């Protein structure tokens, strides 16, 4: 099956992730919306990485509107399967993000496996989109985005160490940064 409409492709790829991110978060906890939008202070290479992150995020949301979904063959089927699984896990990670423990740290659910499940699942969602559209442009944007995310995560981790102290350091010793 091939979807010829680029508008429909864009909507099918962008709407689910945006609705999950913003609608689900706002339904769960208004404070979580504020926390999800928070970017800690950056330093060094994190500053240009932040700008790259903003640009590549925008491109991830725009480029699909110029592509076509092609579900023919193993790559297309694997792509849609990966995107659906990642979207479900993204939603689960948002649910857990909305309810941190009394100390303010998320440690339950997917946060017991990865310190950054929303970033990881967002990446896998768009990796599936790259496979469905067979777009090297989208893949390139995604990879540059992911490199910039690493620097954002470093800034977040520094902020968490400063804010949560020993509790966060203990958490980092038992749970990996990614997977």
Beta strands, then each sheet from edge to edge (+ up, - down):
strand 1: 2-3
strand 2: 69-70
sheet 1: 1+ 2-
end
